[in-house]
Amino acid sequence: MPPKTKRKLLADMLEDLSKENFDKFCRQLLDRGDVRRNKVEGKNYLDIAELLVTTYTESRAVGVAVELLREFDCNADAERLVEEAGRQSTKPAPSDPASPSAGASGAHAMAEGKHFVDKHRSQLIDRVCETASVLDALLENEVIQQGTYDEILAIPTHRDRMRKLYSGPLNSAGNVGKNILLNILKEKEKYLIDELMGKK
């Protein structure tokens, strides 16, 4: 089965919201000031999904929707959307042993019931130097949003940037976000990750 488009993911999520939460979502969208009232009021979930994609582009629309959901405490729906988007963006399928996707490293990532990035938290905080490019990739993969990106990038030291990343966005993103971070670190900090993986 082909992966869902971002538009379809958004439409499915919006359709599953209660009427009250759908109305709250639309109000939050209007409060951002990026869209006109007549584009939102009286529209159905398909219209709003289309509006999100045309306003924010395919790459940003899911991240914006997650932000909006969290603003009125629809955290379970936000988490589901992040997970679903993560599954769609990690192709080939996780069952493919040759896959470089986040899912493929799941067994190693979850060794001993604890995620790799949690198990090696102190080492990653101390030794990851490419924090700017890691943040770029996390933003691109919608693990963090623009506001969080700007806030963390403004922190002067690599260690404090990593601490801030662990204390907020990584907790919110769950294992999907941690898998994405691990894949980014494999690319940006290859020798460090190889060394830590050797330690199990």
Long-range contacts (C-beta under 8 A, 24 or more apart in sequence): 3-88, 3-91, 4-84, 4-88, 5-58, 6-53, 6-58, 6-61, 6-62, 6-85, 7-49, 7-50, 7-53, 7-58, 7-61, 8-49, 9-62, 9-81, 9-84, 9-85, 9-88, 10-48, 10-49, 10-52, 10-53, 10-61, 10-62, 10-65, 10-81, 11-45, 11-46, 11-49, 13-65, 13-77, 13-80, 13-81, 13-84, 14-45, 14-48, 14-49, 15-45, 16-77, 17-45, 17-74, 17-77, 21-72, 21-74, 21-77, 24-72, 24-74, 25-65, 25-68, 25-69, 25-72, 25-74, 28-68, 28-71, 28-72, 29-68, 32-64, 32-68, 59-140, 59-142, 60-142, 62-142, 63-142, 63-145, 64-145, 66-142, 66-145, 67-145, 70-172, 79-172, 79-174, 82-142, 82-143, 82-173, 82-174, 82-176, 82-177, 83-174, 83-176, 85-142, 86-176, 86-177, 86-179, 86-180, 87-176, 89-141, 90-179, 100-183, 101-183, 102-176, 102-179, 102-180, 102-182, 102-183, 103-179, 105-179, 105-182, 105-183, 105-186, 106-179, 108-197, 109-175, 109-178, 109-179, 109-182, 110-175, 111-200, 115-175, 115-178, 116-178, 116-182, 116-196, 116-197, 117-170, 117-178, 117-181, 117-182, 117-185, 118-178, 120-196, 120-199, 121-166, 123-192, 123-196, 124-162, 124-185, 124-192, 124-196, 125-159, 125-162, 125-163, 125-166, 126-159, 127-189, 127-192, 128-158, 128-162, 128-185, 128-189, 128-192, 129-158, 129-189, 130-188, 130-189, 131-158, 131-161, 131-162, 133-188, 134-181, 134-184, 134-185, 134-188, 134-189, 135-161, 135-165, 137-184, 137-187, 137-188, 138-165, 138-169, 138-177, 138-180, 138-181, 138-184, 141-180, 141-184, 143-169, 143-170, 143-173, 143-177, 143-180, 143-181, 144-169, 144-173
